[in-house]
């Protein structure tokens, strides 16, 4: 099973972290638009983020304990 991560960012003028869309480079209000990264993609993003300062970043593991059934 693949583990996914979301990236959260907080700029100097913000009080809390918000999820970001890594491809577009902006914060999102709805998690459906937030990027999901695999561990390999996360490592690449960490290397990129080390070169770009001015904000704080957090990587949070996406977990679920639910089984979703779709009947059709």
C-alpha positions as CSV (number, residue, x, y, z in Angstrom):
1,X,0.0,0.0,0.0
2,X,1.4,3.4,-1.0
3,X,1.7,6.1,1.6
4,X,0.7,9.6,0.6
5,X,1.6,13.0,2.1
6,X,0.2,16.5,1.9
7,X,2.3,19.5,2.1
8,X,1.2,22.4,4.4
9,X,2.7,25.9,4.3
10,X,2.6,28.9,6.6
11,X,3.9,32.3,5.5
12,X,5.3,34.9,7.9
13,X,2.0,36.8,8.1
14,X,-0.2,33.7,8.7
15,X,-1.2,32.1,12.0
16,X,-1.8,28.6,10.8
17,X,-0.7,26.1,8.1
18,X,-2.8,25.6,5.0
19,X,-2.5,22.8,2.4
20,X,-0.9,23.7,-0.9
21,X,-1.2,22.6,-4.5
22,X,2.5,21.8,-5.3
23,X,2.0,22.0,-9.1
24,X,0.4,25.5,-9.0
25,X,2.3,26.8,-6.0
26,X,-0.5,28.2,-4.0
27,X,-2.5,27.4,-0.8
28,X,-5.9,25.9,-1.1
29,X,-9.0,26.1,1.0
30,X,-10.4,22.7,0.0
31,X,-8.3,19.6,0.5
32,X,-9.6,18.1,-2.7
33,X,-7.3,20.5,-4.5
34,X,-4.2,19.8,-2.3
35,X,-1.4,17.7,-3.8
36,X,-0.9,14.2,-2.7
37,X,2.8,13.1,-2.8
38,X,4.3,9.7,-2.6
39,X,7.5,9.2,-0.5
40,X,9.7,9.6,-3.6
41,X,7.9,12.8,-4.7
42,X,8.1,14.0,-1.1
43,X,11.9,13.6,-1.0
44,X,12.2,15.5,-4.3
45,X,10.0,18.3,-2.9
46,X,12.1,18.5,0.3
47,X,15.2,19.1,-1.8
48,X,13.4,21.8,-3.7
49,X,12.1,23.4,-0.5
50,X,15.6,23.6,1.0
51,X,16.5,26.1,-1.7
52,X,13.4,28.3,-1.3
53,X,13.0,30.0,2.1
54,X,10.5,32.5,3.4
55,X,7.8,30.1,4.7
56,X,7.5,27.1,6.9
57,X,6.6,23.7,5.5
58,X,5.1,20.6,7.1
59,X,4.5,17.2,5.4
60,X,1.6,15.3,6.9
61,X,0.9,11.7,6.2
62,X,-2.6,11.0,4.8
63,X,-4.3,8.2,6.6
64,X,-7.6,6.5,6.4
65,X,-9.2,3.7,8.4
66,X,-12.3,3.5,6.3
67,X,-13.2,1.0,3.6
68,X,-15.3,2.5,0.9
69,X,-17.8,0.3,-0.9
70,X,-19.2,1.5,-4.3
71,X,-22.2,-0.4,-5.5
72,X,-23.2,-0.1,-9.1
